[in-house]
Amino acid sequence: MAVRKAVLKQLADYFAKKGQMMSPVEYKAADDAPIRFIVAKRPFGSWARMQQMIEVNFPAQWEKANKVAPAPKVAAVDAMKKAAAKAKTAPKQAAK
């Protein structure tokens, strides 16, 4: 149990430092991984289970690793909707 917690802490800190939760392929390809992939996966049975345990046990690191920035398209669409709503509510000037 202590080994699992120590491995989980190392992985949580690593993912938080990287700013993303890595897939197994990305983790295996990383040159700066704190521990080998199989040692990281073995105590949990699967990579997905390890990620779930990070989410539950280390929420601060989980938040850092899963920052989701709003997509630029969404901001542009919102601006267009606001402009359209403003145009609808603007008073029309009478034509002479």
N, C-alpha and C positions, 0 to 999 in steps of 0.2 A: 504494500500500500504506500509506503514511504517513497519507493522508487517511482511509482506512478505519479505521485504528486510532484516530485522533483523534475521528472521528465516534462510534465505538463507545464510547470512554471518556466522551464527553459524555452519550451516551444511558444508559450504565450508571450514571453518577453521578445523573442525573436520575431514573431509575426507582428507585434506592435511596433517594433523598430522598423520593419519593412513596410508597414502601412497596409498590409493585405494578408489575407489567409491564402496560403499557397495550395495548389493542387499537389498530389503526389509527384507528378512529373516535374513540376516547377521546383519542388523541394529537392528532389534527387539531383537536379541540374545545378542547384545553387552551390557556389563554391564556399560560402561562408556559413553554411548550416551548422548549428551548434552540436548536433548529434546525427549519427547516420539514420537513414530513413527507417530501416527495419527495427532499430532500437527505439525509435520514436513511435512506431506503429504497434509493436508487439504487446505492450502492456494494455492496450485498449481494444485490440482485435481488428479495428478498422480505422481508417483515416477520418471518416465521418464521425465516428464515436469520439475520437480525440478532439475534434473541433467542437462537438457538443459540450464536452466536459470543460473546454476552455471558456465557452460562453457562460456556463453556469458558475464555475469556480473563479474565474478571473475576468469579471465584466469590464474592468477598466481597460485591460489589454485588448479585449474583444472589440470594444468601441473604437480603439485606435486602429485596429486591423481591418475594420469594416466601415470606415468612413465612406459615405456615399454622397458625392457632390451632385447637385441637380444638373441635369443635362442642359447644355446651352440651348438646344431646340425648345425645351419646355419653357425657358425664360423668354425666348423670342415669341412663342405662341401666346404666352400670357400677356406680353406687351401688346401684341396685335389685338387680343380680345379686349383689353382695357381701352385701346384706342377706338375700337369699333363701338364699344358701349358708350364712350364719351361722345362720339359722333352722333349717336342716336338720341342722346339726351340734350345735345346742344340745340338752342332755339334756332329755328330757320328764319332767315331774313326774307321779308316780302320782296318780291320782284316788282319793279315799276314798269 
